[in-house]
Amino acid sequence: MRYITLNEAASLLSEHDNFRLLTHSYPDGDTLGCAYALCFALRKIGKKCNIAVDGKLPSKFRYLDKNYKDQDFEPAYIVSVDVASMQLLSDSVMKGIKDIDLCIDHHRTNSVLAENIYVDSSAAAACEIIYQIIEMMEIPLDEDIAAGIYTGVSTDTGCFVYTNTTPRTHRIAALVMPYCDWKNINNINFVVKSIAKVNMERMIYDTMEFYAGGKCAIVYTTIAMQIALGAGDDEMEGLANIPRQIEGVMMGITMREKTGGVFKISVRTNDGIDAAKFCKQFSGGGHPGAAGCSIEGTLGEVKLKLIEAAEKYL
Amino acid sequence: MRYITLNEAASLLSEHDNFRLLTHSYPDGDTLGCAYALCFALRKIGKKCNIAVDGKLPSKFRYLDKNYKDQDFEPAYIVSVDVASMQLLSDSVMKGIKDIDLCIDHHRTNSVLAENIYVDSSAAAACEIIYQIIEMMEIPLDEDIAAGIYTGVSTDTGCFVYTNTTPRTHRIAALVMPYCDWKNINNINFVVKSIAKVNMERMIYDTMEFYAGGKCAIVYTTIAMQIALGAGDDEMEGLANIPRQIEGVMMGITMREKTGGVFKISVRTNDGIDAAKFCKQFSGGGHPGAAGCSIEGTLGEVKLKLIEAAEKYL
């Protein structure tokens, strides 16, 4: 295990072939954007490359793989993209894989076990790193590569709103926009809402409670609510940002009931309050402003645990 | 009246002094961002400059004028920024003014009567033009100038979401971000919502109706609703984007009751449907994707007029 430079990461990709790119579970726009952009770039210079995704590609991201077909070869060089820890690599993604050769990530808390590790936690999205690598390898941009990069940098920043955005994020967006249908990508990820999603948002507001003198807002969704509204995974996305938006709230907590008596917890915080540290108490992790964990128990039990922890923390 | 180049606009500003900058009524982030950025830039090179704003500066934009104080001089060169038509210049803004010397704008439908006119309708925000002029005049950026520019380019694009965004918009954002507290600006304009605003949004969803086979969604707010929720002008902002977001909707219409039996209408459309042309039927105007007009009548009358026009138009 060794930490390498961006240059070395680009060299390793140039030197090897027959790649398999690993994405994290509950795949989001950044891990998928990285994988598709890098895959199309590597194929463009004559290399073989496949992508491993946990489960089905979420329907909203189908535009990423319209020109993608699995290639037939034995994977020889394994690269994880935007994966923060081994727990985020599902059995299906790791199928047939012993070791990870290269880990490319932007999570400060990265703990992936890999031969070579490149982490740049100043990157708003791992796609910023992938862009720089593709540029360094002098692979010309095309629609597929640009769509992946734009998807990663835009979704991981809430379309350039979040505080992790940097001038570099904007510069990269400006460079890839001419090659891809970013209007459609924005429309899918930031504009259009189904009626089911709107109704889910409205229902979530009904669950909102405030603690720590208004500095903490907590909301929840249950499986029963999802069923009642016909809300699938697409409808559940982005809900984690709702409680933190309220005036005066420093920490927004969203509890989402999953099957098996487990709640998936998303925490969003203002500058100066470390969401990743808060989630670490519950064996979770993430970024300073956006982190998550899983807690077992009933709605009431899990909520109480979180409220107690939040009141102590704030 | 003559149409001039960007270079000529910069030259006119260099040659003259004792400026008065005119902003449009219902001042938004772009007209204010232009005025404050240009004012601080002109003062920086030793010129005198004041800004005319219709009414009070909206409280959310107070960060723009923290270093601004009116100067004492007789205005000699009058510049309108982001003003599309003479009707958008209120009596208070035009007080003591006979002629406009220079009009700087990005509205395709611009009809301001001015000695010199520079319109660049490819600019997402008029602030993009102001940035280019400041760059051309080689005036170094500072916090006040950068905060104005960032406010304009971000608010007129919904934080780089809308289809009017271009690579140039992103490049300008990247260039001004290091000088200003853009995190605070994003927080104010795109993140934080008061409880009153959340409740106003929820109430608006209750008014939503669909026409033209689901391609048109129409919502309204009344003065009574505003009073019931304690919603001021800040709470009413951004509501125009709600109906267009719904899956399948091509044209979103928001009716807002003002005093005196008048409704202010905001129209937002998908690419390919001209909102400005639609609003022109009601003596309004704006951009292809975002336009407005005013219609007199009762809620029912105004709604019927709009629905009939929309069904014909779509």
HADDOCK unambig.tbl for C-alpha pairs under 7 A between the chains (distance, minus, plus):
assign (segid A and resid 159 and name CA) (segid B and resid 159 and name CA) 6.95 0.50 0.50
assign (segid A and resid 159 and name CA) (segid B and resid 160 and name CA) 6.61 0.50 0.50
assign (segid A and resid 159 and name CA) (segid B and resid 161 and name CA) 6.51 0.50 0.50
assign (segid A and resid 160 and name CA) (segid B and resid 159 and name CA) 6.61 0.50 0.50
assign (segid A and resid 160 and name CA) (segid B and resid 160 and name CA) 6.92 0.50 0.50
assign (segid A and resid 161 and name CA) (segid B and resid 159 and name CA) 6.50 0.50 0.50
assign (segid A and resid 161 and name CA) (segid B and resid 186 and name CA) 6.09 0.50 0.50
assign (segid A and resid 163 and name CA) (segid B and resid 183 and name CA) 5.80 0.50 0.50
assign (segid A and resid 167 and name CA) (segid B and resid 174 and name CA) 4.05 0.50 0.50
assign (segid A and resid 167 and name CA) (segid B and resid 177 and name CA) 6.56 0.50 0.50
assign (segid A and resid 168 and name CA) (segid B and resid 174 and name CA) 6.95 0.50 0.50
assign (segid A and resid 170 and name CA) (segid B and resid 170 and name CA) 5.14 0.50 0.50
assign (segid A and resid 170 and name CA) (segid B and resid 171 and name CA) 6.47 0.50 0.50
assign (segid A and resid 170 and name CA) (segid B and resid 174 and name CA) 5.65 0.50 0.50
assign (segid A and resid 171 and name CA) (segid B and resid 170 and name CA) 6.47 0.50 0.50
assign (segid A and resid 171 and name CA) (segid B and resid 171 and name CA) 5.74 0.50 0.50
assign (segid A and resid 171 and name CA) (segid B and resid 174 and name CA) 6.31 0.50 0.50
assign (segid A and resid 174 and name CA) (segid B and resid 167 and name CA) 4.05 0.50 0.50
assign (segid A and resid 174 and name CA) (segid B and resid 168 and name CA) 6.93 0.50 0.50
assign (segid A and resid 174 and name CA) (segid B and resid 170 and name CA) 5.65 0.50 0.50
assign (segid A and resid 174 and name CA) (segid B and resid 171 and name CA) 6.32 0.50 0.50
assign (segid A and resid 177 and name CA) (segid B and resid 167 and name CA) 6.55 0.50 0.50
assign (segid A and resid 183 and name CA) (segid B and resid 163 and name CA) 5.81 0.50 0.50
assign (segid A and resid 186 and name CA) (segid B and resid 161 and name CA) 6.09 0.50 0.50
assign (segid A and resid 191 and name CA) (segid B and resid 245 and name CA) 5.37 0.50 0.50
assign (segid A and resid 192 and name CA) (segid B and resid 245 and name CA) 4.56 0.50 0.50
assign (segid A and resid 192 and name CA) (segid B and resid 246 and name CA) 5.55 0.50 0.50
assign (segid A and resid 192 and name CA) (segid B and resid 247 and name CA) 5.39 0.50 0.50
assign (segid A and resid 193 and name CA) (segid B and resid 245 and name CA) 5.68 0.50 0.50
assign (segid A and resid 193 and name CA) (segid B and resid 246 and name CA) 4.96 0.50 0.50
assign (segid A and resid 193 and name CA) (segid B and resid 247 and name CA) 5.46 0.50 0.50
assign (segid A and resid 194 and name CA) (segid B and resid 246 and name CA) 5.75 0.50 0.50
assign (segid A and resid 194 and name CA) (segid B and resid 247 and name CA) 5.03 0.50 0.50
assign (segid A and resid 195 and name CA) (segid B and resid 246 and name CA) 6.56 0.50 0.50
assign (segid A and resid 202 and name CA) (segid B and resid 202 and name CA) 6.69 0.50 0.50
assign (segid A and resid 245 and name CA) (segid B and resid 191 and name CA) 5.41 0.50 0.50
assign (segid A and resid 245 and name CA) (segid B and resid 192 and name CA) 4.58 0.50 0.50
assign (segid A and resid 245 and name CA) (segid B and resid 193 and name CA) 5.71 0.50 0.50
assign (segid A and resid 246 and name CA) (segid B and resid 192 and name CA) 5.55 0.50 0.50
assign (segid A and resid 246 and name CA) (segid B and resid 193 and name CA) 4.97 0.50 0.50
assign (segid A and resid 246 and name CA) (segid B and resid 194 and name CA) 5.74 0.50 0.50
assign (segid A and resid 246 and name CA) (segid B and resid 195 and name CA) 6.55 0.50 0.50
assign (segid A and resid 247 and name CA) (segid B and resid 192 and name CA) 5.39 0.50 0.50
assign (segid A and resid 247 and name CA) (segid B and resid 193 and name CA) 5.45 0.50 0.50
assign (segid A and resid 247 and name CA) (segid B and resid 194 and name CA) 5.02 0.50 0.50
